[in-house]
Amino acid sequence: MKFFEVAGAEVPRTMRWSVSALQSSLAARMHQATRFLINGLVLLCTMSASLSSSAALLLVDSYATVNGQSNAATTYHDESYNGFGDNTVNLAPLSGGTGDLTDGIIAAGSWSAEEPGNPNGPYVGWLDTNPLINFFFADLVNITRVTIWGDNSVDNSGVRAPRAVSFNGAPELSTNATPSPVSTASYVFDVNFTSTSLDLQLFDFQSGGGMLQNGRTPSWLMISEIQFEGEVVNPSADVPVPGTLVLFASGLLGVAFRRRVKIR
């Protein structure tokens, strides 16, 4: 019986075909694994691009404004504000924190249903005031939409949605709020700002000459939530999660390619 050398050892010629078949099988499996990894890498790249370009809710790092106000019966302060300033004092300056305006809680009913008897009501209310709110973000963001939720109950207490808003001191944009008895309403503005901050000012109907409601000029603003949509332009993390996955897949692809070359 003749012998030949495979990897430094003598084996019978009858085993030659078994070794060759094993090598072919391993090469085929590695080829399949390589194709699988390539497809996975393409999918991850696609997901990464989709995630980076899709608009999503933007997290507000902090905001500064004047505290809400109160009347003889109820307070409409920013009760959950966690920054600097006294949120138990009417119109006290607040800064360096977040509170009712960005806590993700959108009032389900009117101020008269949500606030009386509730020490942590969802509304922040201002009387005869056009509050300026300075929002700050932890990263550079591109803001494409701003949504404001407010009370538009149009009742005899003079509560009404904002008449208009202004972004970064620009000319006022009307909310087109009509005097209809809707307890809560949202006002959406499609914008395009790229910055780490945004100034938003709200204007009541008193400041615009007013519209009589049951013999009274609207003068109360009741806001429960303000949200921003867009994308983070410059994340603070060095490598975002999709990028990490792509790097991991690339490493696996390199290992597979190296093993394939070694088998040949």
C-alpha positions as CSV (number, residue, x, y, z in Angstrom):
1,M,0.0,0.0,0.0
2,K,1.4,3.4,-1.0
3,F,1.5,6.3,1.4
4,F,1.6,10.0,1.0
5,E,2.2,12.9,3.4
6,V,-0.6,15.2,4.7
7,A,0.5,17.8,7.2
8,G,3.7,16.0,7.9
9,A,2.1,12.6,8.6
10,E,1.9,9.5,6.4
11,V,-1.7,8.4,5.7
12,P,-3.0,5.7,3.5
13,R,-3.9,6.8,-0.1
14,T,-7.5,5.5,0.6
15,M,-7.9,8.4,3.1
16,R,-6.9,11.0,0.5
17,W,-10.4,11.4,-0.8
18,S,-11.9,11.8,2.7
19,V,-9.5,14.6,3.5
20,S,-10.2,16.3,0.2
21,A,-14.0,16.0,0.8
22,L,-13.6,17.4,4.3
23,Q,-11.6,20.4,3.0
24,S,-14.3,21.0,0.3
25,S,-17.0,20.8,2.9
26,L,-15.3,23.3,5.2
27,A,-14.6,25.7,2.4
28,A,-18.3,25.5,1.4
29,R,-19.4,26.2,4.9
30,M,-17.0,29.1,5.3
31,H,-18.3,30.5,2.0
32,Q,-21.8,30.4,3.3
33,A,-20.8,31.9,6.6
34,T,-19.0,34.7,4.7
35,R,-22.1,35.5,2.6
36,F,-24.2,35.5,5.8
37,L,-21.9,38.0,7.4
38,I,-21.8,40.2,4.4
39,N,-25.6,40.3,4.2
40,G,-25.7,41.0,7.9
41,L,-23.2,43.8,7.5
42,V,-25.2,45.4,4.7
43,L,-28.4,45.1,6.8
44,L,-26.7,46.8,9.8
45,C,-25.4,49.6,7.6
46,T,-28.9,50.1,6.3
47,M,-30.3,50.1,9.8
48,S,-27.6,52.5,11.0
49,A,-28.4,55.0,8.1
50,S,-32.1,54.7,8.8
51,L,-31.7,55.3,12.5
52,S,-29.5,58.3,12.0
53,S,-31.8,59.9,9.5
54,S,-35.2,59.2,11.1
55,A,-36.9,61.9,13.1
56,A,-37.5,61.0,16.8
57,L,-38.4,62.7,20.0
58,L,-35.5,64.8,21.3
59,L,-34.7,64.8,24.9
60,V,-34.5,68.3,26.5
61,D,-31.6,68.6,28.8
62,S,-33.0,71.7,30.7
63,Y,-35.1,74.7,30.2
64,A,-35.3,78.2,31.7
65,T,-38.4,80.3,32.0
66,V,-40.6,82.0,34.6
67,N,-42.7,79.9,36.9
68,G,-46.4,79.6,36.4
69,Q,-48.9,81.5,38.5
70,S,-51.8,80.9,40.9
71,N,-55.1,82.4,41.8
72,A,-57.1,82.3,45.0
73,A,-58.1,78.7,44.6
74,T,-55.5,76.8,42.6
75,T,-51.8,77.0,41.7
76,Y,-50.6,76.5,38.2
77,H,-46.9,76.3,39.1
78,D,-44.2,74.1,37.5
79,E,-44.4,71.7,40.4
80,S,-42.0,69.1,39.2
81,Y,-39.2,71.5,38.2
82,N,-35.9,70.2,39.5
83,G,-33.5,73.1,38.7
84,F,-32.7,76.4,40.3
85,G,-35.4,78.9,41.4
86,D,-38.4,78.7,43.7
87,N,-41.2,76.9,41.9
88,T,-43.7,77.8,44.6
89,V,-43.5,81.5,43.8
90,N,-45.4,83.2,41.0
91,L,-43.2,84.2,38.1
92,A,-40.0,83.2,39.9
93,P,-37.2,82.6,37.4
94,L,-36.4,78.9,36.8
95,S,-33.2,77.6,35.2
96,G,-31.0,74.5,34.9
97,G,-33.7,71.9,35.2
98,T,-36.7,70.2,33.7
99,G,-40.3,69.9,34.9
100,D,-43.9,69.7,33.9
101,L,-43.4,71.1,30.4
102,T,-41.1,68.2,29.3
103,D,-42.1,65.3,31.5
104,G,-43.9,63.5,28.8
105,I,-47.3,63.9,30.6
106,I,-50.0,65.3,28.3
107,A,-53.1,66.5,30.1
108,A,-56.1,64.3,29.3
109,G,-58.7,66.9,30.3
110,S,-59.2,70.7,30.8
111,W,-57.5,72.7,33.5
112,S,-60.8,72.6,35.5
113,A,-60.7,68.8,35.5
114,E,-57.0,68.3,36.1
115,E,-55.8,71.1,38.4
116,P,-58.2,71.8,41.3
117,G,-57.3,69.7,44.3
118,N,-54.3,68.2,42.5
119,P,-50.9,69.4,43.9
120,N,-49.1,67.9,41.0
121,G,-51.4,68.9,38.1
122,P,-50.0,68.7,34.5
123,Y,-50.6,72.3,33.5
124,V,-48.3,75.3,33.9
125,G,-50.4,78.5,33.8
126,W,-49.5,82.1,33.1
127,L,-51.9,85.0,33.6
128,D,-51.5,88.1,31.3
129,T,-47.9,86.9,30.5
130,N,-46.2,85.9,27.3
131,P,-43.6,83.5,28.7
132,L,-40.3,83.0,27.0
133,I,-38.9,79.5,27.4
134,N,-35.3,78.7,26.6
135,F,-34.7,75.0,25.8
136,F,-31.3,73.4,26.0
137,F,-30.1,70.1,24.5
138,A,-27.1,68.0,25.5
139,D,-26.1,67.5,21.9
140,L,-26.2,69.4,18.6
141,V,-29.7,68.6,17.2
142,N,-31.7,69.3,14.1
143,I,-35.2,70.2,15.2
144,T,-37.8,69.6,12.5
145,R,-41.1,69.7,14.5
146,V,-42.3,71.3,17.7
147,T,-45.6,70.3,19.3
148,I,-47.3,72.3,22.0
149,W,-50.2,70.8,24.1
150,G,-52.5,73.3,25.8
151,D,-55.9,73.9,27.1
152,N,-58.4,75.5,24.7
153,S,-61.5,75.0,26.8
154,V,-62.6,78.6,26.0
155,D,-64.6,78.9,29.3
156,N,-65.6,81.8,31.5
157,S,-62.3,81.8,33.3
158,G,-60.5,83.3,30.3
159,V,-58.4,80.2,29.4
160,R,-57.4,79.9,25.8
161,A,-54.7,78.3,23.7
162,P,-51.7,80.4,22.7
163,R,-52.6,82.9,20.0
164,A,-49.1,82.7,18.4
165,V,-45.6,81.5,19.0
166,S,-42.1,82.8,18.1
167,F,-38.9,80.8,17.7
168,N,-35.6,82.4,18.4
169,G,-37.1,85.9,18.3
170,A,-38.4,85.5,14.8
171,P,-41.8,86.9,13.7
172,E,-44.8,85.4,15.4
173,L,-46.4,82.3,13.9
174,S,-50.2,81.9,14.5
175,T,-51.5,78.8,16.1
176,N,-54.8,79.3,14.2
177,A,-56.6,78.4,17.5
178,T,-60.3,78.9,17.0
179,P,-62.7,79.6,19.9
180,S,-64.2,76.2,20.2
181,P,-64.9,74.3,23.4
182,V,-62.1,71.7,23.0
183,S,-60.5,70.9,26.4
184,T,-57.0,70.0,25.1
185,A,-55.4,70.6,21.8
186,S,-52.0,70.3,20.1
187,Y,-50.4,72.9,17.9
188,V,-47.7,71.6,15.5
189,F,-45.0,73.6,13.9
190,D,-42.7,72.2,11.2
191,V,-39.4,74.0,11.6
192,N,-35.7,73.5,10.7
193,F,-33.3,74.6,13.4
194,T,-29.8,73.1,14.0
195,S,-28.5,74.1,17.4
196,T,-28.0,73.1,21.0
197,S,-30.8,75.4,22.2
198,L,-34.1,76.9,21.1
199,D,-36.0,79.9,22.4
200,L,-39.8,79.6,22.3
201,Q,-42.2,82.4,23.3
202,L,-45.9,82.0,23.7
203,F,-48.4,84.8,23.2
204,D,-51.9,84.9,24.7
205,F,-54.9,86.5,23.1
206,Q,-54.7,89.4,25.5
207,S,-51.5,90.5,23.9
208,G,-53.2,90.4,20.4
209,G,-56.1,92.7,21.2
210,G,-58.2,89.8,22.6
211,M,-61.4,88.1,21.6
212,L,-64.2,88.2,24.1
213,Q,-65.4,84.9,25.5
214,N,-68.4,85.1,27.7
215,G,-67.8,88.7,28.3
216,R,-64.1,88.2,29.2
217,T,-60.8,88.6,27.3
218,P,-58.7,85.4,27.2
219,S,-55.7,86.0,29.5
220,W,-54.7,82.6,30.9
221,L,-52.3,80.3,29.1
222,M,-52.4,76.6,30.3
223,I,-49.6,74.4,28.8
224,S,-49.1,70.8,29.7
225,E,-46.3,69.6,27.4
226,I,-43.9,70.8,24.7
227,Q,-42.1,68.2,22.6
228,F,-39.4,68.4,19.9
229,E,-38.8,66.0,17.0
230,G,-35.7,65.7,14.9
231,E,-32.3,64.0,15.0
232,V,-29.1,64.3,17.0
233,V,-26.4,65.7,14.7
234,N,-23.4,65.3,17.0
235,P,-23.9,62.5,19.6
236,S,-21.9,62.9,22.8
237,A,-21.0,59.2,22.7
238,D,-17.8,58.4,20.7
239,V,-19.4,55.5,18.8
240,P,-23.2,55.1,18.5
241,V,-24.7,51.7,19.0
242,P,-25.4,51.0,15.2
243,G,-21.7,51.9,14.5
244,T,-20.6,49.5,17.2
245,L,-22.6,46.7,15.6
246,V,-21.1,47.4,12.2
247,L,-17.6,47.3,13.6
248,F,-18.3,43.9,15.3
249,A,-19.7,42.5,12.1
250,S,-16.7,43.7,10.2
251,G,-14.4,41.9,12.6
252,L,-16.3,38.6,12.2
253,L,-16.1,39.0,8.4
254,G,-12.3,39.5,8.7
255,V,-12.0,36.3,10.8
256,A,-14.0,34.3,8.4
257,F,-12.0,35.5,5.4
258,R,-8.7,34.7,7.2
259,R,-9.9,31.1,8.0
260,R,-11.1,30.6,4.4
261,V,-7.7,31.6,3.0
262,K,-6.0,29.3,5.6
263,I,-8.1,26.3,4.5
264,R,-7.1,26.8,0.8
